[in-house]
Amino acid sequence: DALAVQYAGRAVFLEQNVDAPIGNRISRFWAAFGDTTAYLPLVVVDSGHKLLTGDRPKIVMQRAVDGELVRPPAAAITAYARQVGSAVRVYATLRNTSGTALSAAANGAALHALVYEDKRVGVTGRIIRAAPWLDITNPLASGASLAATIDTPELSGVDWHALHTVVVADYVPAPGPAFDMLQAAVAQPADLTVAPAAVAVGVDSGHAADRSVPVTLAGPYPLSWTATPDVPWLTVAPEAGPMTVAPALNVSAAKLAAGSQEGHVTFSASSTDGMAFTEFVTVTAVLGPRTVEVQAPAVTPGAPLALPIVVTALGDEHVVAFSLAFDPAFLDDPTVAAGAAAGGATVTVDTSEVGSGRLGVTVTLPAGQTLPEGEAELAVVTFAAAASVPRKATTVTFAGGPVPRGITDAFGSQLTAVFADAALVFPSWSVPHLVRRHLTRR
C-alpha cells in the first residue's frame, strides 16, 4: 500500500489470490521462474521481466520498480472502460512500436484487461476482480495498430464506483521463455473529449483570409461523430467521421462582421453498442487590424529609456518574434522583459548583432495561452540613452534579423500584422553645438 501511494501515476500494484488466480497472469510467473518451488508472495513485475519471491525488504521492490520505469515502452495503448449490465467492457487501441511483429502464435502476444477494486480483501487495498485477455491472432507488424473490445464476466458483490481497469500488452521476446510487458495504460471512463473546448480565431483585416483550426477528438474507438455549427461563418471539415479522423474548424473571412462574434459547434458521437456523447466547442472570431508597434516615450539623455512593444491583438497570438534596428550612437545596452499582457511568457533575446545595432526578440506565451484581444503590451525593451548625441532625432525600426519577424497562433499557424516603427527625439541640449567665434581684423 505504501508503494502504491509512492508510485501513484507511474505504477499500479495489484493483488490476487495465488490459490485461485483470475485470468492467466499467473502463467507469466511460471514462464519466467523456471523452477518448481517458490515462496509466497509471488511478485511479477512487467509480465515477468522481473520476479521476486518470498518476503523482501521494501527497498528491493523499489529497486525492481525503478529499474522497469526507466525502460522505454515498446507499444502505445489507449484504453477506455464502462459498465455494461453487470460486466465491464474495455475498448483498447494498441500500436506496436517494438520493432517485432506480434502474434500469439509467434511470441505469445496478448492484451489483458485487469479490472480491480479498491478494497482490502487480502493483504492490500487493491484486489483483482476480473482479468480477461485477448490473444493477438493476426500478426501485428511494427508500426501497425489494432483495436479490440474485451468484456469481463458478470461481476457481483463489487463497488462499481471503486472499480478501475489497467490494460496490459505483453509477449515473449527472443530467446524466451519469459514474457515481457510492451506497455500498460489505465483505462479512462468511456467518454468523448474535444480539445480545445474554446478557441479564438483572429482575421487580420489588412490581410483578410480564411482561417482553419485543428480539433482533437478522443474517446473509445467504436465511436463515430458528427459536427454541427450554428453560425454561417463557421464550418467543419469533414462534417462526420470515425475517431481516427480529426476535423478542422474553418472560419470564412468574407462572412465575418467587423469586431468580435461567437459561434458554436456541437460534436455528437455514438456507437453501435449503445454509447452516446455530446460535446461543444465555442469559437470566438475577431475581424480587425493586427499591429505590432514600438511606442516612443519622452527621452531623457543619459538615463534608461523603456520602449513598450504593443500589439493590437485579435486574441489568438501565441508567439511573436521580431528584431529591432537602432543607432548605437543614441542607444546601447538593451535588455528585454515580458510586458504586462505576457505574464509567464518565455522571452528569448538574440544579442549577436547588438554591436551593429540589431536586437532579436521572441516572446512565447505558456502552452495554450494567447494574448488578450485589444491593445496588449507584449514586451518592454530598455536601452541606455546616450547623454550626448550627434543629432536630435533617431528611429527604432523593425528589421529582418537577427530574428525574422513573425506571429503564430497556438497551433503553429502563421499570422499577419502591420509592424510600425518609432521615432525618438532627443532634447536640444543633448546635441553638442560648435561655438561660433567672431574674429576682428586688426
Stockholm file with secondary structure:
# STOCKHOLM 1.0

chainA/1-442         DALAVQYAGRAVFLEQNVDAPIGNRISRFWAAFGDTTAYLPLVVVDSGHKLLTGDRPKIVMQRAVDGELVRPPAAAITAYARQVGSAVRVYATLRNTSGTALSAAANGAALHALVYEDKRVGVTGRIIRAAPWLDITNPLASGASLAATIDTPELSGVDWHALHTVVVADYVPAPGPAFDMLQAAVAQPADLTVAPAAVAVGVDSGHAADRSVPVTLAGPYPLSWTATPDVPWLTVAPEAGPMTVAPALNVSAAKLAAGSQEGHVTFSASSTDGMAFTEFVTVTAVLGPRTVEVQAPAVTPGAPLALPIVVTALGDEHVVAFSLAFDPAFLDDPTVAAGAAAGGATVTVDTSEVGSGRLGVTVTLPAGQTLPEGEAELAVVTFAAAASVPRKATTVTFAGGPVPRGITDAFGSQLTAVFADAALVFPSWSVPHLVRRHLTRR
#=GR chainA/1-442 SS CHHHHHTTTTCCCCBCCTTSCCTTHHHHHHHHHCSSCCCSSEEEEGGGTEEEESCCCHHHHHHHHHHHHTSCCSEEEEEEEEEETTEEEEEEEEEECSSSCBCHHHHCCEEEEEEEESCCSSSSSCEEEECCEEECCSCBCTTCEEEEEEECCCCCSCCGGGEEEEEEEEECCTTCSSCEEEEEEECEESCCEEECSEEEEEEEGGGCCCEEEECEEESCTTCEEEEEESSTTEEEESSEEETTCCCEEEECGGGCCSEEEEEEEEEEEECTTSCEEEEEEEEEEEEECCEEEECCCCCCTTSEEEEEEEEEECSCCCEEEEEEECCTTTEEEEEEEECTTCTTCEEEEECTTGGGTEEEEEEECSTTCCCCSEEEEEEEEEEEECSSCSSSEEEEEEESCSSCCEEECTTSCEECCEEECEEEECCGGGSCCCCCCCCCCC
#=GC SS_cons         CHHHHHTTTTCCCCBCCTTSCCTTHHHHHHHHHCSSCCCSSEEEEGGGTEEEESCCCHHHHHHHHHHHHTSCCSEEEEEEEEEETTEEEEEEEEEECSSSCBCHHHHCCEEEEEEEESCCSSSSSCEEEECCEEECCSCBCTTCEEEEEEECCCCCSCCGGGEEEEEEEEECCTTCSSCEEEEEEECEESCCEEECSEEEEEEEGGGCCCEEEECEEESCTTCEEEEEESSTTEEEESSEEETTCCCEEEECGGGCCSEEEEEEEEEEEECTTSCEEEEEEEEEEEEECCEEEECCCCCCTTSEEEEEEEEEECSCCCEEEEEEECCTTTEEEEEEEECTTCTTCEEEEECTTGGGTEEEEEEECSTTCCCCSEEEEEEEEEEEECSSCSSSEEEEEEESCSSCCEEECTTSCEECCEEECEEEECCGGGSCCCCCCCCCCC
//
